[in-house]
């Protein structure tokens, strides 16, 4: 199965449902959900950086 990358990215940008088990698309969908949740002040993910010792 070939994925039309431009079509998928356009659909994701429009927040349309994209059905795929492709790990890259799943990550993009999760990131979009996280960005959209900022408006609701509830982040779904976070990154913490600490210096190594």
C-alpha positions, 0 to 999 in steps of 0.5 A, spaced: 500 500 500 502 506 497 501 512 502 500 519 498 504 523 503 501 530 501 494 528 501 495 525 508 499 531 511 493 535 508 488 531 511 491 532 518 492 539 517 484 540 516 483 535 522 480 530 518 480 523 520 486 519 517 486 511 518 492 508 518 497 503 522 503 507 520 507 509 526 509 515 523 502 517 521 500 515 528 505 520 531 503 526 527 496 524 529 498 524 537 502 531 536 496 534 533 492 532 538 497 535 543 497 541 540 490 542 539 489 540 547 494 547 549 487 551 548 484 547 553 490 547 558 491 540 558 498 537 555 498 530 553 505 530 553 511 533 556 519 533 555 523 534 561 531 535 560 536 535 566 543 535 566 547 529 566 552 528 572 
